[in-house]
Amino acid sequence: MQVTLTAVFERVPGGFIAYVEELPGANTQGATLEDARANLEEAIELVLEAHRALAEKSLGGRDVIRETFRHGA
């Protein structure tokens, strides 16, 4: 699934901080812009994995239907 997100990079002393506007919790930093971008990719994956795990736990074994959802497609 491909979704377009907005990454924000702010120059600070020592490098950059970065976050995704649409995904609370996806934030990081890096010494260079390239580092911050790479770290943000990892942060996004970690946030999505955590949300999936929480969703799975909250389902508690209930009978549900899972399907791929494409936003804006």
C-alpha positions in Angstrom: 0.0 0.0 0.0 1.3 3.4 -0.8 0.1 6.5 1.1 1.5 10.0 0.6 2.6 11.5 3.9 4.2 14.9 4.8 7.7 14.8 6.2 8.9 17.9 8.0 12.6 18.5 8.5 13.8 21.3 10.8 17.4 22.3 10.9 18.7 22.6 14.5 22.1 22.9 16.1 23.8 19.6 15.4 21.6 18.4 12.5 17.9 18.0 11.8 14.8 16.9 13.6 12.1 15.2 11.5 8.5 14.1 11.9 5.5 13.1 9.8 2.5 15.5 10.2 -0.1 12.8 9.6 1.4 10.1 11.9 1.8 11.1 15.5 4.8 9.4 17.1 6.8 9.2 13.9 9.6 11.5 14.8 13.4 11.3 14.8 16.6 13.2 14.3 19.8 13.0 12.3 23.2 14.7 11.9 22.5 15.3 8.2 19.3 15.6 6.2 20.0 12.2 4.7 20.4 10.6 8.1 17.1 12.2 9.3 15.3 10.9 6.2 16.6 7.4 6.7 15.8 7.5 10.4 12.3 8.8 9.6 11.7 5.8 7.3 12.6 3.5 10.3 10.4 5.5 12.7 7.4 5.2 10.4 7.8 1.4 10.2 8.1 1.2 14.0 5.0 3.3 14.6 3.0 1.2 12.1 4.2 -2.0 13.6 3.2 -0.8 17.1 -0.2 0.2 15.9 -0.7 -3.1 14.2 0.2 -4.9 17.4 -2.2 -2.8 19.5 -5.0 -3.4 17.0 -4.4 -7.1 17.0 -4.4 -7.2 20.8 -7.6 -5.2 21.0 -9.4 -7.6 18.6 -8.9 -10.3 21.2 -9.5 -13.2 18.8 -12.8 -11.9 17.4 -14.0 -12.9 13.9 -12.9 -10.1 11.7 -12.2 -9.5 8.0 -8.9 -8.0 7.0 -8.2 -6.6 3.6 -5.8 -4.3 1.9 -7.0 -0.7 1.8 -5.6 1.8 -0.7 -6.2 5.4 0.1 -6.7 7.7 -2.8 -6.3 5.0 -5.4 
